[in-house]
Amino acid sequence: DIDIHGDIAQEYGIRSVPTLVMLDENTEVKRLIGSKTVNQLQEWAQ
């Protein structure tokens, strides 16, 4: 919730909702912006 956690949204440069950020040891490895289908989410997460 970027209204409650605006500091985190700002830290990761999130300007659009929904935004998913995949991290590996606090390093961004992937980013997905916008509404997606289940299939698109599954493909992105692999």
C-alpha positions as CSV (number, residue, x, y, z in Angstrom):
1,D,0.0,0.0,0.0
2,I,1.9,3.1,-1.2
3,D,-0.4,5.4,0.7
4,I,0.9,3.8,4.0
5,H,4.4,2.9,2.8
6,G,5.2,5.9,0.6
7,D,8.8,5.8,1.7
8,I,9.3,2.3,0.3
9,A,7.5,3.3,-2.9
10,Q,9.9,6.2,-3.3
11,E,12.9,4.1,-2.5
12,Y,12.1,1.8,-5.4
13,G,10.9,4.5,-7.7
14,I,7.3,3.1,-7.9
15,R,5.0,5.6,-9.6
16,S,2.3,3.3,-10.9
17,V,0.1,0.8,-9.3
18,P,0.3,-2.1,-9.6
19,T,4.0,-2.6,-9.7
20,L,5.9,-5.8,-8.8
21,V,9.5,-5.7,-8.0
22,M,11.5,-8.9,-7.6
23,L,14.5,-8.6,-5.3
24,D,17.5,-10.9,-4.8
25,E,19.4,-9.9,-1.6
26,N,18.0,-6.4,-1.8
27,T,19.0,-6.0,-5.5
28,E,16.2,-5.5,-8.0
29,V,16.3,-8.2,-10.7
30,K,12.9,-7.7,-12.3
31,R,10.1,-5.2,-12.5
32,L,6.6,-5.5,-13.8
33,I,4.2,-2.5,-14.1
34,G,0.5,-2.7,-14.8
35,S,-2.3,-5.2,-14.6
36,K,-1.3,-8.6,-16.0
37,T,-3.0,-12.0,-16.5
38,V,-2.2,-15.0,-14.4
39,N,-0.2,-16.5,-17.3
40,Q,1.8,-13.3,-17.6
41,L,2.5,-13.2,-13.9
42,Q,3.6,-16.9,-13.9
43,E,5.9,-16.3,-16.9
44,W,7.4,-13.2,-15.3
45,A,8.1,-15.0,-12.0
46,Q,10.1,-17.8,-13.5
